[in-house]
């Protein structure tokens, strides 16, 4: 596809300019005539000016939610989609999002549906986003569906903020503890090492371990950031593989100190909120089930949804396979069953999401209060380990003198 700039005029004599992606100038001319425009000029856009959308892969969920809500407001007021996109790209403060909106607007100008234009940027607009926008276009309720999408994005962002805020304290403390340990073994332990050489004799195992750590930090301390970075990169690569994702998601659900419980509740809250948004937007049930599983963020939930899809295809209900899956509490299966029977599935799913989001907030607060004394014990254990390992040889010498 090549980018072309065009100048045209409508039947009322008003000028129209813009950019479209097409295979040739003739295709652009045909598209413009189909829109009722008189073509004045078409030129190929110079590639050096082309915006590389692949560079814009990370956009904050809050910015995306605000953009979606603004788009919904303008569409509901009767503004055309194309004009709304022009307004959004002009007023957005996020340059990355603005560049993506320019590309979306070009595709809409070229005649693509809005949902298909969104779908061309999967790094920004998730399959959930695209599917709901498509359902809104087909059902003639795009503004209402976009509001649901904005609500979904805001809820998801709030959930992420809760988790990140809970992780700030242990991250800071563990980082500080690591720096303290590095400083002790690099600068303090070598002083004791010289004294131990004067003592002679066999050193305790704990002292030998500490001295080995000191030698490594003095000689190869520069390599520690590279080792940690390489380990983190390797872990992320492994986690992206299917076996890695399966094992990691299963392991996370079993973490101690109620961390696994929080992970479980987060997965349930995200699952129910996503499923509710898709059902409420009018997305076909099987497609909604498939998207919900893929966007749940946990392999165990995704696997359970495969069983649900299979059961629905055979004419079964949603509630039965949900009750049979271990990842879903009994309450969830029964509430979904009631929602099916009463025709209020989306409302029932929203209630489930609200319940588990409240549960996550309470659990995160409890975890934070537990982590404070645990972190104090961790730092005390690190410092105590170094102190004991350094003083044990001295105690041994004192015993011999006595």
C-alpha positions in Angstrom: 0.0 0.0 0.0 1.2 3.5 -0.9 0.1 6.8 0.8 -1.4 9.4 -1.5 -2.4 13.0 -0.8 -5.4 14.4 -2.7 -7.2 17.6 -3.3 -10.9 17.5 -4.3 -14.1 19.5 -4.2 -17.6 18.4 -3.2 -20.8 19.2 -5.2 -21.3 22.4 -3.1 -17.9 23.7 -4.1 -16.2 23.2 -0.8 -12.6 22.0 -0.9 -11.6 18.6 0.6 -8.0 17.5 1.2 -6.5 14.5 2.9 -4.4 11.4 2.7 -5.4 7.8 1.9 -3.5 4.5 1.5 -4.2 2.7 -1.7 -2.5 0.6 -4.4 -2.6 3.2 -7.1 -3.8 6.7 -8.0 -6.7 5.2 -10.0 -7.9 3.4 -6.9 -7.8 6.7 -5.0 -9.7 8.5 -7.7 -12.4 5.8 -7.7 -12.8 6.0 -4.0 -13.1 9.8 -4.1 -15.7 9.7 -6.9 -17.7 7.1 -4.9 -17.8 9.7 -2.1 -19.3 12.3 -4.5 -16.1 14.3 -4.8 -14.6 16.0 -7.9 -10.9 15.1 -8.1 -8.5 18.0 -8.5 -5.1 16.5 -7.8 -3.7 13.2 -6.5 0.0 12.9 -5.6 2.1 10.2 -4.0 3.3 11.1 -0.5 7.0 11.2 0.0 8.1 8.2 2.1 10.4 10.3 4.3 7.4 12.0 5.8 5.5 8.8 6.5 4.8 8.2 10.2 5.9 4.8 11.3 3.0 3.6 13.4 5.0 0.5 14.5 6.9 2.8 16.8 3.8 3.7 18.7 3.2 0.4 20.5 2.5 1.6 24.1 -0.3 4.0 24.9 -1.7 4.4 28.4 -5.1 2.9 29.0 -6.2 6.2 30.6 -5.4 8.2 27.5 -7.2 5.6 25.3 -10.2 5.6 27.7 -10.5 9.4 27.5 -10.2 9.4 23.7 -12.9 6.7 23.5 -15.3 8.6 25.8 -14.8 11.8 23.8 -15.4 10.0 20.6 -18.6 8.5 22.0 -19.8 12.0 23.2 -19.2 13.5 19.7 -20.9 10.7 17.9 -24.0 10.8 20.2 -24.2 14.6 19.5 -24.7 13.9 15.8 -21.1 14.7 14.7 -19.8 12.6 11.8 -17.2 10.1 12.6 -14.7 11.7 10.3 -15.1 15.1 11.8 -14.9 13.6 15.3 -11.6 12.0 14.4 -10.3 15.3 13.1 -11.2 16.9 16.5 -9.6 14.1 18.5 -6.3 14.1 16.6 -6.1 17.9 17.0 -6.7 18.0 20.8 -5.0 14.9 22.1 -2.0 15.6 24.2 -0.5 12.1 23.6 1.6 12.3 20.5 1.6 8.6 20.0 -2.1 8.3 20.2 -2.4 11.4 17.9 -0.3 9.6 15.3 -2.5 6.6 15.4 -5.7 8.7 15.2 -4.2 10.3 12.0 -3.8 6.8 10.5 -7.3 5.8 11.6 -8.8 9.0 10.1 -7.0 8.4 6.8 -8.4 4.9 6.6 -12.0 6.2 7.3 -11.5 8.8 4.6 -10.6 6.0 2.3 -13.9 4.4 2.9 -13.1 1.8 5.6 -15.5 1.2 8.5 -14.2 2.7 11.9 -13.8 -0.8 13.5 -11.7 -2.0 10.6 -9.6 1.1 10.8 -9.1 0.4 14.5 -8.2 -3.2 13.7 -5.2 -2.1 11.6 -3.5 -1.1 14.9 -3.6 -4.1 17.1 -0.9 -2.8 19.4 -3.2 0.0 20.4 -6.7 -1.3 19.9 -7.3 -4.8 21.3 -9.5 -7.4 19.7 -12.0 -6.6 22.4 -12.0 -2.9 21.4 -12.4 -3.7 17.7 -15.1 -6.4 18.2 -17.2 -4.0 20.3 -16.8 -1.1 17.9 -17.9 -3.5 15.0 -20.9 -4.6 17.0 -21.8 -1.0 17.7 -21.6 -0.1 14.0 -23.7 -3.1 12.9 -26.3 -2.4 15.6 -26.5 1.3 15.1 -25.5 2.1 18.6 -21.8 3.0 18.3 -22.0 5.8 20.8 -23.4 3.6 23.6 -20.9 0.8 22.8 -18.0 3.2 22.9 -19.1 4.4 26.3 -19.0 0.7 27.4 -15.5 0.4 26.0 -14.4 3.5 27.9 -15.9 2.1 31.1 -14.1 -1.2 30.5 -10.7 0.6 29.9 -11.1 2.8 33.0 -12.0 -0.2 35.2 -9.1 -2.2 33.9 -6.7 0.8 34.4 -8.0 1.3 38.0 -7.4 -2.4 38.7 -3.8 -2.1 37.4 -3.2 1.0 39.5 -4.2 -0.9 42.6 -1.8 -3.7 42.0 1.1 -1.3 41.0 0.5 0.8 44.2 0.7 -2.3 46.3 4.0 -3.3 44.7 5.7 0.0 45.2 6.6 -0.6 48.9 8.1 -4.1 48.6 10.0 -3.1 45.4 11.6 -0.1 47.1 12.4 -2.1 50.2 13.9 -5.0 48.3 15.9 -2.7 46.1 17.3 -0.9 49.2 18.0 -4.3 50.8 19.9 -5.4 47.7 22.0 -2.2 47.7 22.8 -2.6 51.4 23.8 -6.2 50.9 26.1 -5.2 47.9 27.7 -2.4 50.0 28.3 -4.7 53.0 29.9 -7.5 51.0 31.9 -5.1 48.8 33.3 -2.7 51.4 32.9 -4.1 54.9 33.5 -7.8 54.4 37.0 -7.4 52.8 38.1 -5.6 56.1 37.2 -8.8 58.1 38.8 -11.0 55.4 42.2 -9.5 56.2 41.7 -10.2 59.9 40.6 -13.8 59.3 43.9 -14.5 57.4 45.8 -13.6 60.5 43.7 -16.1 62.6 44.4 -19.0 60.3 42.5 -22.3 60.7 39.3 -23.4 59.1 36.5 -20.9 58.6 32.8 -21.7 59.2 30.8 -22.5 56.0 28.6 -19.4 56.4 31.7 -17.2 56.5 33.2 -18.9 53.4 29.9 -18.2 51.6 30.0 -14.5 52.6 33.7 -14.2 51.5 32.9 -15.8 48.2 30.1 -13.3 47.7 32.5 -10.5 48.5 35.1 -11.7 46.0 32.5 -11.9 43.3 31.1 -8.4 44.0 34.6 -6.9 44.0 35.7 -8.7 40.9 32.5 -9.0 38.8 30.1 -6.5 40.4 29.8 -4.7 37.1 28.2 -7.8 35.6 25.3 -8.0 38.2 23.0 -5.5 36.2 23.7 -7.5 33.0 22.9 -10.8 34.8 19.7 -9.5 36.3 18.7 -7.9 33.0 19.5 -11.0 31.0 17.6 -13.2 33.4 14.5 -10.9 33.2 14.6 -10.9 29.4 15.0 -14.7 29.3 12.0 -15.0 31.8 9.8 -12.8 29.6 10.7 -14.7 26.5 9.9 -18.0 28.3 6.7 -16.6 29.6 5.5 -15.7 26.1 5.8 -19.3 24.9 2.8 -21.6 25.3 4.4 -24.0 27.9 5.8 -21.0 29.8 2.6 -19.1 29.9 0.7 -22.2 31.0 3.2 -23.0 33.9 3.5 -19.4 35.0 -0.2 -18.6 35.1 -0.8 -21.9 37.0 2.0 -21.0 39.4 0.8 -17.5 40.0 -2.5 -18.9 41.3 -0.6 -20.9 44.0 1.6 -18.1 45.4 1.6 -17.8 49.2 0.7 -14.9 51.4 -2.7 -14.6 49.6 -0.9 -13.3 46.5 -2.3 -16.3 44.5 -5.8 -15.4 45.8 -5.4 -11.8 44.6 -4.3 -13.1 41.2 -7.3 -15.3 41.0 -9.8 -12.5 41.9 -8.2 -10.2 39.4 -8.6 -12.8 36.7 -12.3 -13.3 37.6 -12.9 -9.5 37.8 -11.4 -9.0 34.4 -13.1 -12.0 32.9 -16.6 -10.9 34.1 -16.1 -7.3 33.2 -15.0 -8.1 29.6 -17.7 -10.7 29.1 -20.3 -8.2 30.3 -19.1 -5.5 28.0 -19.1 -7.8 25.0 -22.6 -9.2 25.7 -24.0 -5.8 26.4 -22.5 -4.5 23.1 -24.4 -7.1 21.2 -21.3 -9.2 20.1 -22.4 -12.8 19.2 -22.1 -15.1 22.1 -19.5 -17.5 20.7 -17.3 -14.6 19.6 -17.7 -13.0 23.0 -16.7 -16.2 24.7 -13.7 -16.6 22.5 -12.5 -13.0 23.0 -13.2 -13.1 26.8 -10.9 -16.2 27.2 -8.1 -14.6 25.1 -8.2 -11.3 26.9 -8.6 -12.7 30.5 -4.8 -12.5 31.1 -4.6 -16.1 32.5 -4.1 -19.4 30.7 -6.2 -21.3 33.2 -9.2 -19.1 32.6 -8.7 -19.3 28.8 -8.6 -23.1 29.0 -11.8 -23.1 31.0 -13.5 -20.9 28.4 -12.6 -23.4 25.7 -14.7 -25.9 27.5 -17.5 -23.4 27.8 -17.4 -22.7 24.0 -17.5 -26.4 23.2 -20.5 -26.9 25.5 -22.4 -23.9 24.0 -21.7 -25.2 20.4 -23.4 -28.5 21.4 -26.4 -26.6 22.6 -25.6 -26.5 26.3 -25.7 -23.6 28.8 -22.9 -21.3 30.1 -23.5 -22.1 33.8 -22.8 -25.9 33.7 -19.2 -25.8 32.4 -18.5 -22.8 34.6 -19.6 -24.7 37.7 -17.4 -27.6 36.6 -14.3 -25.5 36.1 -12.1 -25.2 39.3 -11.0 -21.7 38.4 -14.6 -20.4 38.7 -16.2 -20.3 42.2 -19.6 -21.9 42.5 -21.2 -18.5 43.0 -20.1 -17.4 39.5 -21.6 -20.4 37.8 -24.9 -20.0 39.5 -25.1 -16.3 38.9 -24.3 -16.7 35.2 -27.0 -19.4 35.1 -29.5 -17.1 36.6 -28.5 -14.4 34.1 -29.1 -16.8 31.2 -32.5 -17.7 32.5 -33.7 -14.1 33.1 -32.1 -12.6 30.0 -30.0 -10.3 32.1 -26.6 -11.9 31.5 -24.7 -8.7 31.1 -26.1 -7.2 34.3 -25.3 -10.3 36.3 -21.8 -10.3 34.9 -21.4 -6.6 35.9 -22.4 -7.5 39.5 -19.8 -10.3 39.5 -17.1 -7.9 38.3 -18.1 -5.3 40.9 -17.9 -8.0 43.7 -14.5 -9.2 42.7 -13.1 -5.8 42.2 -14.1 -4.9 45.7 -12.6 -8.2 46.9 -9.3 -7.3 45.1 -9.2 -3.8 46.8 -9.7 -5.4 50.2 -7.2 -8.1 49.6 -4.5 -5.7 48.3 -5.0 -3.5 51.4 -4.6 -6.6 53.6 -1.5 -7.7 51.6 0.1 -4.3 52.0 -0.3 -4.4 55.8 1.3 -7.9 55.8 4.2 -6.9 53.6 5.4 -4.2 55.9 6.6 -6.5 58.8 7.7 -9.1 56.3 10.0 -6.6 54.6 11.4 -5.5 57.9 12.2 -9.2 58.7 13.8 -9.6 55.3 16.2 -6.6 55.8 17.0 -7.8 59.3 17.7 -11.3 58.0 20.1 -9.9 55.4 22.0 -7.7 57.8 22.0 -10.5 60.5 23.4 -13.0 58.0 26.4 -10.8 57.2 27.0 -9.9 60.9 26.8 -13.5 62.1 29.0 -14.8 59.3 31.7 -12.2 60.1 31.6 -12.7 63.9 31.5 -16.5 64.0 35.3 -16.9 63.4 35.9 -14.3 66.2 33.8 -16.3 68.6 35.7 -19.4 67.7 39.0 -17.6 68.4 37.7 -16.3 71.7 36.6 -19.9 72.7 40.1 -21.2 72.0 41.7 -18.4 74.0 39.3 -19.1 76.9 
